[in-house]
């Protein structure tokens, strides 16, 4: 595509919206071609995905089920993704690549599970305490990563990957030794009083899931937006992320802001772990780090690391995954196709930075040409 055309299409403020939409369109087209190559109807398959998420009506439903119950389960599934993507976005604002979100989620989920999830506390105490404890556990791990980077110049990618392994094997050991369910081979289910997803709540003629964690996620989105757009601390973190050397000469404490950003990032990852393991699932699968923590990197990039953009990118990516099960049962299309679509979208999302670079380069060339003519 000609660079001039790129500038005309994606120039200005609209590029922050148009580029992600363009990547989504490309992903859907490629996914449609793959689906068609398998002999299935891509339009029907995509409609099945909407049906699986409660965004379109199914031909029939089981007892006490309906379009609204599917939608609420979809929101429950998307909640950890929103928080995990927020976690990555915060670290990226400060120039830190937090690839340890899955480990931070598992650690927070495990500690909260064994301290609150298996207790006899009433719901009014257990749920807020689980949220607080999850945030604290995630924050401590995040702060450790930030401290290691600032004090000893240990690359955060290395430290977070190592912490992921440590958390994975330690948690797996304790679950298998003390908390494993002999039937499901996962950790024992937490008490209903401590679970952040209310199960089978009678509402009218339905029995639905009420994702309380979604409220936590929406509050977190607003708080992160205010932090980076309205506060001095957020401005300093963004400055450190853009140019740490320049920030240092401006009198900004680079080390403090690195640690602070990773502390907040880890805390949000902890909240993602709580809403995942003490919300959507209600238990922890030993030996497995949730893919949510890794997917969140791409989700955040697709949302331009903007808190409100992350809501929509999270719902979109979660919808592909959540609705693919119904797509498989209804259209016979393998649910891995959803992963193909997601992968294509994420690859093009990574290319969005390159497109922005081309636009900026073309602008500079235009300014130079005008100066030369003058």
C-alpha positions, 0 to 999 in steps of 0.5 A: 500500500502506498505511504501517501494512502496510509497517511490519508486513511490513518492520519490524525486522532482517528488512527488510534481507532482505525488501525485496530479496526483494520487489524480486526477486519484483516483477522476476520477475513483471513479466518473466513478464508480458512473456514471456507477452505474447510468447507464451512460457511464463514458467515454462519460460523461467525454468527455462531460465535455471537450466539455462543456469547449471548450476543445473538439468540440460539435456536433453542435453550435448555432449562432456565437458560437463555440469551441473557445467561450466555451473555452474563457467562461471557462477561464473567469469562472476559473479566480476568482478560480486562484486568490482565490487559490493564496490568500489561498496559500499566507496565508498558506505560513505564517502559516495562514488559511484564510477561509475568502476569500469569504467574502473578495471577496464579500466586494471588489466586492461590494465596487468596484461595487457601486463606479466604476461599476455604474459610468460613467467613461470611460473603460480606467479609470474604469477597472484599478480603479476597480482592484486597489480598489478591491485589496485595500479593500481585503488588508484592511480586510486581514490586520485586520485579521493578526493584530488581530492574532498578537496583540490579538492572535485571531485565524484567522479561528474565525475572518474570519468566523465572518467577512464573516457573517458581510460582507454577511449581510451588503452587502445583506442589501444594495443591497436589499435596494438600488441596487437590480434588481427587475427581477433577484433579484440580484444587478443591472448590472454594466456598460460595461465600468467597466466590466472586461469580454468583452461581445459578442466581434465580432472576425471573425465569432464568438461573444465571451467573452474576460476575461481581468481578466485572464491577471490579474491572470497570472500577479498575479501568476508571482508576487507571485512566485517571491515574495516567491522564489526571495525576502527576504520578501517571505523567511521571511514569509515562515520561519514564517509559518514553525516555528514562534518560530525559526523565532523569534530567527533568528531576524525575525519580526513574527507579521509584516510578519503575517500582511504582508502575510494576507494583500497580501492574502486579496488583492488577494482575492479582485482581485478574487472578482473583476474578479468574480462579475465585470467580469464573473457575472457582478452582486452580488447575495445578501445573498450568499457567493460565493463557489469559496472562499471555493473551493480555499482552496482545489484547492491551496492544490491540486496545492501544494500551488505553483503558477504555480501548482495552474494554472493547479489545478484551470483549472482542478477543474473549468473544472469539474464544468463548463463542468458539465452543458453540461454533464447533458444536453448531457448524462443525468448525474446529474451535482452534480456528478462533485461535487462528483468527486471534493470532492473525489479529495480534500479528497485525496489531504488532504491525500497528506500531510500524504503520504509525512509524510510516505515518510519522515518517511521511509527515516529516518528509512532507514538512521537509519538502515544504521547507525546501520549497520555501 
